[in-house]
């Protein structure tokens, strides 16, 4: 299940097994502290582009999908501090905001809807004594659970729309590989497996495709992506600040 990037113990939501489960908000996002990128939906591009680099990641154009770059080192999110606090002024991707719930595809042949709601039993906010209940005494869903499920449904709709968007980029051969190479204090950071929209090919689109892209809002998403690429330098600056803090901490210990 690729959708459960930082879910430690994802299990299907069950009104019998989880009838007494309650959820208490936890004021930190430590669970996302070790992810250096997360998937992004197209509808998020305009808001995310103010703070995050938006690129397309994958082994090839055929399997590439939009992602927000959150760090430059493996297992490090530069937007989350040591206490799990997300930068107060930076956009938080919906992929992260939906936690500890997630919609996941059912196995082929399983009965019912194509997707089912999962939750992460390892989430520290789950318990049976404090917080908001997920189910009422009669077994029906509470507003808390209904709101969470509604958000998951909307997110899945945005995912479907984003898949259509990616089909258009592939159909018109608009993606090209982009390797990011950064030199920091004599060290080199190489980020591979990334793609960006080729602006020359974008300008050469025929009139029919151009009108379709305008009508469907595709150009807005593309230009948000292109504008966001300048944020790579800002993420690099975050890494420099993190490294300086690490060096200062190490110096105090010695």
N, C-alpha and C positions, 0 to 999 in steps of 0.2 A: 504494500500500500504506500505509494509514493507520497500521498497526501498527508501522511502522518509523520512528518519530518522530525518533530521533537516530542511526539507522544510516546511515553515510555510503556504504558500498559493500555492500549486502546481496546475497548470491548464494546459490543453493541449495547445501546441503551435498552434496558429491559424494565418494564413497569413492575415486574414482580421482584427481580433481583435488586432493583434500585428504588423500591417503594419508599424507603426511609431515608434516602440520600438527600443531603442538603448541600448547598454551595455557598461558601463564604468568600467574598472578593478578597484577593490577595494583592496588596499594593506594590507589586513588583512584576517584572517580566523576565525573571532569571531564566526561565525555561527557554527563552529565545537568545540567551547570551552567547551561545556557541554556534550560531548559524551565520555564515558570512553572506548568504543570499537567500531570498525566498521568492516563490512565484508571485506574480503580480497580474491583476486583470486590467484590461484596457481602460475600463471606466475610472480606474485609479490614477492613470497616467498624469492628468493635469495637476492633481494635488501632490502626488509623489514627486513630480519633476522639480518641485521647488527645493527639495532636500536630497533626494536619492538619485543615483545614476540608474537609468532604466536601460537594460541591455537584453539581448536574446541569447539564452544559454542552451547548449545541447551538443551532442556529438557531431551533428550535421544540421544543415538547414531543415531537413525533413523532420527532425524531432526537436527543433529549437522552440523555446517558449519564453515569454517575457519574464524578467526577474528584476528584483531590486537588489542592487549590490550594497551590502551592509558592512563589509569588511574586506581587507586585503590579505589577511592571513587565515589559514585554515582554522576552523572552529572558533572564530572570534567575530562578534558583532560589535562594531565600534559605536553603535548608537545606544548601547546598554552599558551602564556603569557597574562597578563592583557590587553595588547594592541592588542591582536589578532594575534601576530606574532608567526608563527610556528618555532620551533627550527631549526636554519639555517642548521644544519648538519644532521638532521634526515629525514628519508623517509616519504613522504606524500602519503598515500594510494590513489589509483585511485578513490575509492568510494567518497573521499572528493574532489579530483581534478576535477571531472566532474561537480560539482555544479557551476551555478544554474540550469543546465539542467539535465534531467534524462529520461531514457527509462522506461516506465511502461507498464505492460500488459493491453491490452484492456479487457473490460468485456466480458464474454462468450456470443457469439452470435453477437458481434459487427462486422461490415464489415471492410475489409481492412487487413493490416498486423497485426500480433499478438501483436506488440508493437507500441506505439506512443510516440512522444517526449513531455515531460512536461517541464515546467519551473516554478521557484518559483517567483511569482509576488512580494514577499516581499523582494527580493534581492535588497539591497540598490544601486547597480550599474545600475539598470534598470531605464531609463527615456526616454523622447522624445526629448531632446535637446542636450545632450552631448554623446560622445562615438561613437562606431561603430554600424551602422545600422544592423539589422537582415535580412531585406528584401530590395531589390532594388525597384526602382520606378515601374518596371513592375511586381512586385510581386514575382520574383524569389529570391532564397536564396543568401545571400552574402557569401564571403569566410569565414567570421567569423562564421556564422551559420553552413556552410558546414563542417568546421573543428570540431566544437563542436559535430555535429551529427555523424561525422566519428569516433570521440573518443568514443561516446556512443556505436556505433556499435561494435567497437573493444572490448570495455569493456564487452558487452553482450556475445561476442564469448568466451572471457576468463571465464565468468561466466559458460557458458555451459560446457567448458572443465573442470572447477573445479567441477561441479556437477558429471561428469564422474569419476573424481579422488575420490570424496567422495564415490561413489558407489563401487569403488575398495576397499577402506578402510573398508567399511561395509561388503562387500562380503567375505573378508578374515579375518574378525574379528580382525582388527588391532588397534581399538580404545579402550581405557580404561579410566574410570573416573579419574580425577585429581582435588582434592580440594587443593587450595592454601591457606596456613595459614601463615600470617605474624604477628609478634609481634613487636610493635613499642611503646616505652615509656610506657609500661604497657597496651597498648591497642592492641586488637587483630583484625586483618582484615581477614575475611574468604571469599574466592571467590569460589562459587559453580557453578555447571552446566557446567563444563569444561571437555574436553577430550584431551588426547594426544596419540600418537602412541606408542604401546607397542613394545619395541625393541626385546624382546625375541621372540614374535610371528613373527616379521619381519624376524628374522634370520631363522625361521623354514619354510619359504615359499618354495613350491616345485619348481623344476627347470623350469617348463613351465611358472609359474607365475613370477618367478625371471627374466626370459628373456623378458617377456612382459613388466614388470616394467622398465627394462633397456631400452628397445626400445622406450617406450612412455615417458621416462623422469620422471617417478613417484618417483624413488629413490631420485633424486635431490630435488624434492619438500619436500619429507619426511625428508631428512637430514637437509634441511634448517629449517624446523619446529623444529626439535630436537635441533639444534644448537641455535635457537632463544630463547629457554627456559631460558637460562642464563640471558637474558635481563630483566627477572622479577625482579632481584635484582637491576638493573639499574633504573627501573621504581620506585621501592621502594625508591631508593636514591633521585629521583626527588621529590617524595612526602615529604621526610624529608626536602629537600631544600625549598619546597613550604611552609611547615608548619613553618619553621624557619623564612621565610620572613613574613608570616602572624603574627607571634608572635612579630616580630620586629615592624611591622606596628601598631599593637594593643598597644604596649608599648609606641610608640610615641604619640598616641592619648590620652593616660591616663596621 
